[in-house]
Amino acid sequence: MDPNSQEYIDLYSYVASLTPEVYKSMKAWEQKRLVAEKKMAGGNPCGGGNPCAAKNPCAAKNPCAAKNPCAAKKK
């Protein structure tokens, strides 16, 4: 379920209103989800969760990357 959707927000609000224990549990779960999401991104500022990005020794050394006119046009 998309955490930005209205359905998610409504469900979250409903469950959180049931009991303080449930609210605490939901908040703890959300924190764990955010930590896992950051780990999947692998420190990549663009996100995506590419597990190989950090292992590519040439990625930062590519002198043409910024000048590539096709990079932004790829679909």
Contacts in CASP RR format, 6 or more apart in sequence:
PFRMAT RR
TARGET T0000
AUTHOR 0000-0000-0000
METHOD contacts of the structure
MODEL  1
MDPNSQEYIDLYSYVASLTPEVYKSMKAWEQKRLVAEKKMAGGNPCGGGN
PCAAKNPCAAKNPCAAKNPCAAKKK
1 7 0 8 1.000
1 8 0 8 1.000
1 11 0 8 1.000
2 8 0 8 1.000
12 26 0 8 1.000
15 22 0 8 1.000
15 23 0 8 1.000
15 26 0 8 1.000
16 22 0 8 1.000
16 23 0 8 1.000
16 26 0 8 1.000
17 23 0 8 1.000
40 48 0 8 1.000
40 49 0 8 1.000
41 47 0 8 1.000
41 48 0 8 1.000
41 49 0 8 1.000
42 49 0 8 1.000
42 50 0 8 1.000
42 51 0 8 1.000
42 53 0 8 1.000
42 54 0 8 1.000
43 54 0 8 1.000
44 50 0 8 1.000
44 53 0 8 1.000
44 54 0 8 1.000
53 59 0 8 1.000
65 71 0 8 1.000
END
